Amino acid sequence: MPTIISDKVKYINEVFIYILYVSSCLINEQKVIMNIIGTKSFFDVIVPKEILLSMFKIKLVKILSNILESVSKFGIEIISTFSF
């Protein structure tokens, strides 16, 4: 059975909320729609070796601040791993 998945970011109560929409049909042909709200989205960024981490972090904060229109709506966690 086909499943349709989509997502959207809504601005609710002065906070950006990520919503994942999942819809499909059951065996008895009833339609099911599930909205998953409140998950924290994240992404990984690989910092090039030739750029200092502190400089890269400043650039990343500027980019995200322009997109989200605020610095307080996201956090950055530094995780060091083996280099590739």
SEMI-168328 format. One record per residue: residue number from 1; residue in three letters; chain; x, y, z of N, C-alpha, C, O in turn. Coordinates in steps of 0.02 Angstrom, whole numbers, plus 50000, padded with zeros to 5 digits. Each point is the difference from the previous one (the first is absolute). Layout:
   pos   code   unit    n_px    n_py    n_pz   ca_px   ca_py   ca_pz    c_px    c_py    c_pz    o_px    o_py    o_pz
   NUM    ALA      A       X       Y       Z       X       Y       Z       X       Y       Z       X       Y       Z
...
//
This chain:
   pos   code   unit    n_px    n_py    n_pz   ca_px   ca_py   ca_pz    c_px    c_py    c_pz    o_px    o_py    o_pz
     1    MET      A   50042   49941   50000   49958   50059   50000   50044   50062   50000   50049   50004   50038
     2    PRO      A   49936   50044   49921   50041   50061   49997   49991   50043   50063   49946   50006   50027
     3    THR      A   50109   50022   49994   50000   50046   50057   50027   50067   49976   50050   50003   49965
     4    ILE      A   49916   50051   50053   50020   50067   49981   50031   50034   50061   49969   50003   50053
     5    ILE      A   50092   50022   49939   50034   50034   50055   50019   50070   49977   50027   50010   49946
     6    SER      A   49957   50039   50096   50020   50069   49986   50016   50033   50066   49986   49973   50054
     7    ASP      A   50044   50086   49942   50017   50035   50061   49991   50075   49990   49996   50025   49944
     8    LYS      A   50001   50010   50113   49990   50072   49998   50026   50030   50065   50001   49966   50052
     9    VAL      A   50020   50096   49945   50021   50036   50060   49949   50056   50010   49990   50042   49955
    10    LYS      A   49978   49959   50103   49951   50053   50016   50026   50041   50059   50035   49975   50044
    11    TYR      A   49946   50087   49956   50018   50046   50054   49941   50004   50048   49950   50032   49985
    12    ILE      A   50056   49936   50073   49945   49995   50049   50025   50026   50067   50051   49977   50024
    13    ASN      A   49913   50070   50006   50020   50029   50065   50072   50023   50001   50037   49985   50047
    14    GLU      A   49983   50051   49902   50066   50029   49994   50056   49949   49997   50057   50015   50017
    15    VAL      A   49927   49924   49962   50050   49946   49994   49987   49964   49934   49943   49988   49981
    16    PHE      A   50112   49995   49983   49993   49959   49941   49990   49928   50020   50038   49972   50040
    17    ILE      A   49910   49996   49933   49983   49931   50016   50005   49959   49935   49971   50019   49949
    18    TYR      A   50065   49925   50054   50006   49955   49943   49943   49949   50005   49990   49969   50052
    19    ILE      A   49973   50023   49892   49944   49952   49999   50012   49951   49943   50012   50021   49943
    20    LEU      A   49984   49915   50072   50006   49947   49951   49930   49971   49988   49968   49977   50047
    21    TYR      A   50010   50024   49890   49934   49973   49982   50008   49933   49966   50038   49993   49952
    22    VAL      A   49927   49956   50073   50000   49934   49970   49928   49980   49987   49959   50002   50045
    23    SER      A   50026   49979   49892   49932   49979   49985   50001   49937   49956   50047   49990   49960
    24    SER      A   49902   49969   50047   49996   49938   49963   49929   49974   50003   49956   50030   50031
    25    CYS      A   50032   49914   49937   49934   49967   50002   50007   49934   50036   50049   49964   49991
    26    LEU      A   49901   50020   50050   49999   49936   50036   49973   49945   49954   49979   50014   49944
    27    ILE      A   50022   49925   50081   49974   49943   49961   49927   50010   49982   49979   49980   49945
    28    ASN      A   49982   50049   50100   49928   50011   49987   49987   50065   49962   49943   50023   49997
    29    GLU      A   50110   50005   49972   49997   50060   49958   49986   50065   50037   49985   50051   49969
    30    GLN      A   50019   49948   50097   49994   50062   50038   50067   50037   49995   50053   49970   49998
    31    LYS      A   49943   50097   50000   50060   50041   49995   50025   50017   50071   49960   50017   50044
    32    VAL      A   50105   49978   49966   50031   50015   50064   50048   50058   49989   50042   49999   49954
    33    ILE      A   49953   50051   50089   50046   50056   49999   50031   50007   50070   49964   50005   50049
    34    MET      A   50102   49996   49954   50035   50006   50063   50046   50061   49997   50041   50005   49954
    35    ASN      A   49952   50040   50093   50043   50058   50005   50046   49991   50060   49978   49992   50056
    36    ILE      A   50087   50008   49931   50049   49992   50053   50029   50069   50014   50032   50030   49958
    37    ILE      A   49955   49994   50103   50020   50068   50020   50045   49996   50061   49990   49957   50043
    38    GLY      A   50058   50088   49961   50041   50005   50060   50066   49964   49996   50037   49999   50049
    39    THR      A   49979   49971   49895   50066   49970   49994   50053   50054   49989   49986   50050   49967
    40    LYS      A   50071   49940   50060   50055   50048   49990   50039   49979   49938   50026   49945   49996
    41    SER      A   49977   50100   49956   50039   49984   49940   50072   50020   50010   50015   50046   50038
    42    PHE      A   50029   49919   49928   50071   50014   50007   50035   49984   49935   49973   49965   49957
    43    PHE      A   50087   50059   50036   50041   49982   49943   50073   50002   50021   50019   50035   50047
    44    ASP      A   50021   49928   49917   50072   49998   50012   50034   50043   49948   49979   50004   49943
    45    VAL      A   50075   50029   50079   50040   50041   49955   50072   49978   50007   50027   49996   50055
    46    ILE      A   50005   49989   49889   50070   49983   50001   50040   50065   49989   49990   50034   49950
    47    VAL      A   50053   49981   50097   50040   50062   49996   50063   49984   49960   50038   49955   50018
    48    PRO      A   49975   50083   49929   50061   49988   49961   50062   50010   50044   50001   50043   50044
    49    LYS      A   50051   49918   49944   50061   50002   50041   50034   50068   49998   50031   50021   50049
    50    GLU      A   49964   50014   49895   50035   50063   49993   49966   50059   50034   50027   50056   50000
    51    ILE      A   49913   49934   50029   49964   50054   50034   49999   49986   50075   49985   49944   50021
    52    LEU      A   50030   50107   50018   49996   49993   50073   49928   49989   50022   49954   50030   49972
    53    LEU      A   50037   49927   50076   49933   49984   50025   49963   50062   50024   49941   50008   49987
    54    SER      A   50094   50036   50049   49968   50060   50026   49975   50046   49944   49946   50029   50006
    55    MET      A   50093   49977   49940   49979   50041   49943   49941   49969   49963   49954   50035   49978
    56    PHE      A   50048   49899   50015   49946   49965   49966   49935   50006   50040   49946   50009   49971
    57    LYS      A   50060   49986   50095   49941   50006   50043   49968   50069   49993   49939   50006   49999
    58    ILE      A   50102   50047   49997   49974   50068   49992   49962   50006   49934   49945   50029   49998
    59    LYS      A   50083   49944   49948   49966   50002   49935   49935   49962   50001   49949   50023   49973
    60    LEU      A   50051   49918   50059   49940   49959   50004   49945   50035   50040   49942   49998   49981
    61    VAL      A   50076   50034   50075   49951   50037   50041   49970   50057   49960   49940   50012   50004
    62    LYS      A   50101   50024   49957   49973   50054   49959   49950   49975   49948   49948   50030   49990
    63    ILE      A   50068   49914   49978   49955   49971   49949   49934   49980   50033   49947   50017   49975
    64    LEU      A   50057   49946   50080   49939   49976   50033   49960   50058   50030   49938   49998   49999
    65    SER      A   50095   50053   50027   49966   50058   50028   49960   50037   49947   49945   50023   50012
    66    ASN      A   50084   49983   49928   49964   50033   49945   49939   49960   49979   49948   50028   49984
    67    ILE      A   50059   49906   50015   49943   49957   49980   49945   50001   50053   49942   50008   49984
    68    LEU      A   50078   49983   50080   49951   49995   50054   49981   50068   50030   49955   50004   50041
    69    GLU      A   50079   50049   49939   49989   50068   50024   50011   50008   50075   49974   50046   50030
    70    SER      A   50065   49909   50000   50017   50005   50071   50057   49952   50016   50006   49948   49969
    71    VAL      A   50035   50071   50079   50055   49956   50020   49977   49951   50054   50032   49948   50009
    72    SER      A   49915   50067   50026   49981   49960   50059   49958   49939   49983   49983   49962   50046
    73    LYS      A   50002   50026   49891   49955   49944   49984   50036   49937   49977   49969   49954   49975
    74    PHE      A   50097   50044   50034   50036   49940   49982   50061   49994   50044   50022   50048   50032
    75    GLY      A   50006   49893   49970   50060   49988   50038   50052   49965   49957   49982   49966   49952
    76    ILE      A   50080   50041   50065   50054   49967   49964   50038   49957   50050   50021   50024   50052
    77    GLU      A   49987   49913   49930   50038   49954   50042   50060   49976   49960   49993   49975   49945
    78    ILE      A   50066   50034   50082   50062   49981   49967   50015   49927   50019   50006   49983   50059
    79    ILE      A   49999   49975   49890   50017   49929   50011   50061   49985   49958   49999   50007   49938
    80    SER      A   50055   49974   50094   50062   49984   49964   50002   49925   49986   49988   49959   50044
    81    THR      A   50028   50024   49894   50006   49930   49981   50065   49990   49962   50040   50047   49994
    82    PHE      A   49970   49894   49983   50060   49987   49960   49995   50037   49934   49946   50007   49972
    83    SER      A   50110   50016   50003   49999   50035   49936   49997   49950   49943   50022   49943   50006
    84    PHE      A   49950   50079   49939   49992   49957   49941   50058   50007   49953   50002   49967   49948
//
